[in-house]
Amino acid sequence: MSIFKDILNKLLGKDKPAATTTATTTTPPAAGTPTSAGAPAGTAPTAGTGAAPAGNVQGTTGTPAGAPAGSQATPLSGVDVEAIMDRMAQQSGQTLNWRTSIVDTMKALGIDSSLEHRKELARELHYSGDMNDSAAMNVWLHKRLMQELAANGGKLPKELS
């Protein structure tokens, strides 16, 4: 599952992502043959990629690979992102400023905020800058994430969307 989808799931209150099936062989089943998840062949991830299939993830609309994260329907329609983030930041027991910090945003959501995970999120959101300049990447990531949340129907204060 992508980090962006993890973020959507956390905001939707779906902390435990649906189990995904990863193919373990290089020979896919014949077309129409159910996989271990009961879905027809061709809907499971490609062997060795570990990527979840495009499509719905626990009720959210997935994003096909290469498409902007907000290019489909709006899974956060009507969700008050500000209220959820304020509550999660308070419940974390830490002083977190999710309104300006991508690290604090991820921490409030209970998502690994390591540089490796932030770089992965940057790739998902199509960051084209220097990933070795973590300060610039972090500023871009926070702004872009807020834009994507708004594009996916989330309610955010005007200064963040």
C-alpha positions as CSV (number, residue, x, y, z in Angstrom):
1,M,0.0,0.0,0.0
2,S,1.2,3.5,-0.7
3,I,2.0,6.0,2.0
4,F,-0.6,8.4,0.6
5,K,-3.3,5.7,0.9
6,D,-2.2,5.0,4.4
7,I,-2.7,8.7,5.2
8,L,-6.2,8.6,3.6
9,N,-7.1,5.4,5.6
10,K,-5.9,7.1,8.9
11,L,-8.0,10.1,8.2
12,L,-11.0,7.9,7.4
13,G,-10.5,6.0,10.7
14,K,-9.4,2.9,8.9
15,D,-6.1,2.3,10.8
16,K,-5.6,-1.3,9.6
17,P,-5.3,-1.5,5.8
18,A,-6.9,-4.4,4.0
19,A,-4.6,-7.4,3.6
20,T,-3.1,-7.5,0.2
21,T,-2.0,-10.6,-1.6
22,T,1.5,-10.6,-3.1
23,A,2.2,-13.1,-5.8
24,T,5.0,-15.4,-4.9
25,T,5.7,-16.9,-8.3
26,T,6.7,-15.4,-11.6
27,T,4.0,-17.3,-13.5
28,P,0.6,-15.6,-13.1
29,P,-2.6,-17.8,-13.0
30,A,-4.6,-18.2,-16.2
31,A,-7.0,-15.3,-16.9
32,G,-10.3,-15.8,-15.0
33,T,-8.7,-18.1,-12.5
34,P,-9.3,-16.8,-8.9
35,T,-6.3,-15.9,-6.9
36,S,-6.0,-16.6,-3.2
37,A,-7.8,-13.4,-2.5
38,G,-10.7,-14.6,-4.7
39,A,-10.1,-11.9,-7.4
40,P,-9.6,-12.9,-11.0
41,A,-6.0,-13.2,-12.2
42,G,-4.6,-10.0,-13.4
43,T,-5.9,-8.0,-10.4
44,A,-3.1,-9.2,-8.1
45,P,0.1,-7.2,-7.7
46,T,3.0,-8.0,-10.1
47,A,5.4,-10.6,-8.7
48,G,8.2,-9.0,-6.8
49,T,6.8,-5.5,-6.8
50,G,4.9,-5.6,-3.5
51,A,2.6,-3.0,-4.9
52,A,-1.1,-3.1,-4.2
53,P,-3.4,-3.3,-7.2
54,A,-4.8,-0.1,-8.4
55,G,-8.4,0.4,-7.4
56,N,-10.3,0.7,-4.1
57,V,-8.6,0.4,-0.8
58,Q,-11.0,0.0,2.1
59,G,-13.6,2.2,0.4
60,T,-11.1,4.8,-0.9
61,T,-10.6,5.3,-4.6
62,G,-7.2,4.1,-5.6
63,T,-5.0,6.0,-8.0
64,P,-3.5,4.2,-11.0
65,A,0.3,4.3,-11.1
66,G,1.6,7.5,-12.6
67,A,-1.6,9.4,-12.0
68,P,-1.8,12.3,-9.6
69,A,-3.1,11.2,-6.2
70,G,-6.2,13.3,-6.5
71,S,-7.2,12.4,-10.1
72,Q,-10.2,10.2,-9.3
73,A,-13.3,10.5,-7.1
74,T,-13.0,12.1,-3.7
75,P,-12.7,9.6,-0.8
76,L,-12.4,12.3,1.8
77,S,-15.6,14.1,0.7
78,G,-16.9,15.9,3.7
79,V,-14.1,14.8,6.1
80,D,-13.0,17.6,8.4
81,V,-9.2,17.0,8.1
82,E,-8.4,19.9,10.4
83,A,-10.5,18.5,13.3
84,I,-9.1,15.0,12.8
85,M,-5.5,16.2,12.7
86,D,-6.0,18.4,15.7
87,R,-7.4,15.5,17.7
88,M,-4.7,13.0,16.6
89,A,-1.9,15.5,17.4
90,Q,-3.4,16.1,20.8
91,Q,-3.8,12.3,21.5
92,S,-0.2,11.7,20.4
93,G,1.0,13.2,23.7
94,Q,3.7,15.2,21.8
95,T,3.9,18.8,20.7
96,L,3.2,18.4,17.0
97,N,2.6,21.2,14.5
98,W,0.9,19.3,11.7
99,R,-0.1,22.6,10.0
100,T,3.5,23.3,8.9
101,S,5.5,20.1,9.3
102,I,5.2,17.0,7.2
103,V,7.1,15.1,9.9
104,D,4.6,16.2,12.5
105,T,1.7,15.4,10.2
106,M,3.0,11.9,9.7
107,K,3.7,11.4,13.5
108,A,0.2,12.6,14.4
109,L,-1.2,10.0,12.0
110,G,1.0,7.3,13.5
111,I,2.9,6.8,10.2
112,D,6.6,6.3,10.0
113,S,8.1,9.8,9.4
114,S,11.6,8.6,8.6
115,L,13.5,10.2,5.7
116,E,13.1,7.0,3.7
117,H,9.3,7.1,4.0
118,R,9.2,10.8,3.2
119,K,11.2,10.1,0.1
120,E,8.7,7.4,-0.9
121,L,5.8,9.8,-0.3
122,A,7.6,12.4,-2.4
123,R,7.9,9.8,-5.3
124,E,4.2,9.0,-5.0
125,L,3.3,12.7,-5.2
126,H,5.7,13.2,-8.1
127,Y,8.4,15.4,-6.5
128,S,10.9,16.5,-9.1
129,G,13.3,18.3,-6.8
130,D,16.5,17.1,-5.1
131,M,15.6,14.5,-2.5
132,N,19.0,15.1,-0.8
133,D,17.7,18.6,0.1
134,S,15.4,17.2,2.8
135,A,14.4,20.7,4.0
136,A,13.1,21.8,0.6
137,M,11.5,18.4,0.0
138,N,9.7,18.5,3.4
139,V,8.3,22.0,2.7
140,W,7.1,20.8,-0.8
141,L,5.7,17.6,0.6
142,H,3.6,19.3,3.3
143,K,2.2,21.7,0.8
144,R,1.5,19.0,-1.8
145,L,0.0,16.7,0.8
146,M,-2.5,19.3,1.9
147,Q,-3.3,20.1,-1.7
148,E,-4.0,16.4,-2.4
149,L,-6.1,16.0,0.8
150,A,-8.2,19.0,-0.4
151,A,-8.4,17.6,-3.9
152,N,-9.7,14.3,-2.5
153,G,-12.5,16.2,-0.7
154,G,-11.0,16.8,2.7
155,K,-12.0,20.0,4.5
156,L,-8.9,22.1,5.4
157,P,-8.4,25.7,6.4
158,K,-8.0,28.0,3.4
159,E,-4.3,28.7,4.3
160,L,-3.5,25.0,4.0
161,S,-5.4,24.0,0.8
